[in-house]
Amino acid sequence: MSEVEGRIFHLNVSDGGVPKLAVREAVLTSEGLEGDRQRDLRYHGGPARALCLFALERVLELQAEGHPIFPGSVGENLTVVGLEWSGLAPGARLALGAEAVVEITSYTAPCKNIAGSFAGGEFKRISQKVRPGDSRLYACVLRPGRLAVGQPVKLLSET
């Protein structure tokens, strides 16, 4: 397998809800980014959903389609650039920066709370079931660490 590398474009946190706002750096713990909180723990957060990731390339495609989405507006903690997004799936492991390692655990089901990021409120536009490869991804933290915008994101293993 050839090495696949991207970069952290945005780190995003909030005190609950969306949009999540950009920070330059953050500490990733087993529970997620320090300073980030989720309102409804039935569907968000916890060890298996500690981190939500999305691709800048998908954000740009959605903007080109006329959606008012921007990094962090759909609740992702990490907006990454340069990875083959549609090829990532549960089981894939990513090295984030020099310290952290995460494993993709599931595709993220979109909900009405992110409807404001989509023309006509069409939040299902990023549903894995409707548009495979366009979904956000949840990950668990295998190794915590300090993250910063611009750091590398490396695909360590595929499913």
Order of alpha helices (4+ residues) and beta strands (2+ residues): beta-beta-beta-beta-beta-alpha-beta-beta-beta-beta-beta-beta
